[in-house]
Amino acid sequence: MARYKGRATRLSEAMSAINLAPLEDAIEAVETYVAFLDVRADAIEDAKLAPIGETETPPEATPPTYDPQDAVTDANCAAESVGELYDEIDNWKSNMEGTNLENTQKYNDLDECASALETIKDALEAVSAPTKPTDPLDRDAWSAYHDELEELRDGIQEGLDGESDVMFPGMF
């Protein structure tokens, strides 16, 4: 027999399923890689100016391999769970419309709860995975990719931060 889980527990579980640590690591790795590309470009420029025979081979590195789709998948799964909670609250609120209960504190609490859940759901559904640059030596593309990863993280974090705004009303 499955045990009933309260709405707050289900929301907490959905939010805790999102793991931002790998994304944070990827942002740091891409930032380091962009810095490497700067050093490499400087080494190439120095080699052009050095006398023949006195040049050093520019350093080599491999670009980060993180797939941001993992973070997007986590966010979408959480958004689905939040959407289910939103539907429950919205249905409850809809059942109160057209009655004397429409002007009660309970109705207002349900409206605020539904609004907070919708904000979280929208934030999590809005995230998308950036496309990794195809040229491993294109510094501008990797820098833009870094910025897009940060936007992805910030979008997911916006949804996570919204959890504290949700106050589920009691039944009575």
N, C-alpha and C positions, 0 to 999 in steps of 0.2 A: 504494500500500500504506500503510495507516494505521499510524502508529507507536504502540506500546504506551505508555500513560501509567500510571505508578505510582499507587498509591492516595493517597499523600501529595500528589502533583501534582494529582490530580483533586479532592481536598478543598480544596486551596489555590485552585484555579481557581473552584470553586463559591463559596467564601467571598469571593474578590476580585470576583465578579460583583455583589456587593451594594454599592451606592453610597449611603452615608448623607449625602453632602454636600447634595443637594437637600432632604432631610428636615430637616437641621440648619438650612438657610436658611429653610425654612418655619416651623420653630419660632421662629426669631428674628423673622420677619415677623409671625407671629401675636402674639408678645409685644409688638412695636412697635404693632400694631393695637389690642391691648387697652389699651395706654398711651394711644393716641390717643383711644379711646372714653372713658377717664377724663378727659382734657383736654376733650373735647367736652362731657361731662356737666357738668363744672365751668363751662364757658362758658355753657351753657344755664341753669344755676343762677344765675350772675352776671347774666345777661340778665333773669331774672325779678326780681331785686332792684334793677336799675338803673332810673333814671327813664325815663319814656316818651320815645322818640326818641334815647336815648343807648345803645341796645343794638347789639352787633355780631353779625353772623351767625356761628353756630358753625362751626368748621372742618369740612371734608368730606374724606373719604378712601375709597378702595375697599378692600374686604377682600381678603386674600391668595387666590390662585387655585390654589395647589398641590393636587395630587390625591394623597393618601397611598396610594392603591391601587397606585401605582408601586412604592413601597417594599415593600408586602405581596407583590406579584407577584415581585419580586426574591428576597424571603425564601422564598417558596414554591418557586421554581425551585431555589434552593440546598438547601432541605429535601429536594427530590426527589433531587438528586444525592447528598446525604448519606445518604438512605434506601437508595439503591442500594449505597453502600459498606457500610452497616450490614448489608444482606442478604448481601453477600459474606462479611463477617467472621462473621456469625451462622451462615451455612451451613457455613463452615470449622469453626467451633467445634462445631456440631451433629454433623458427621462424626466428631469425636473422642470424642463421648459414647458410653459403653458399652464403651470400650476402655481399655487401660492408659494411654493418652495423656491420659485425663481428669484424671489427678493430676500433670500436668507443668506446668512453668513456662510453656510455650507455650500451654497451655489457659488458664491464668490471664491471660496477656498478651492473648489473644483476648477473654476475658471483659471485661477492663478497656477494651479498645479498643471493643468493641461497646457497652458502657455509655456511654462518652464520646460515641460517634457518636449513640446514641439520645437523649442529653441535648441535643445540638445540634439534632437533627431535631425533637424535641419543642418546643424553644424557638422555632425558626423557624416551625413549623406553628401555634403558638399565637397568633401576631400577627394582628391584624385592623385594618382601616382604620376610623378614627373617621368619623362623619358630620359634615360641615361644617354649621355653623349656617345656618339659612335667613334669619334676621333679621340684616341686616348691622349693626344697632345694639344687639343684645342682648349687653351686656358679659359677663354671667355665662355665657352660652352659649359665647362666644369664649374666655373664660378656661378653661372646662371642655375645650373643643376643644384648647387649648394643652396642658393636662395630658395629654390622651389622645394627642396627638402625641409628647409626651415618653415616655409609656408604650410607644408603638410603637417609638420609637428604642431605649429601654432593652431591650425584648424582643428586638429584632434584635441589639443589641450583646451580649446574653447568649449568643446563638447564636454570634456571631463570636468571642467570648472563649473559647468552649469548644474552638476549633480547637487551641489550645496543649496541651490535655489529651489529645489523641489521639496515641497511639504505635502505629503499625502494626508488628506483629511481622514478622520476616523469615520466609522460607519454611522455613528449616532451623534 
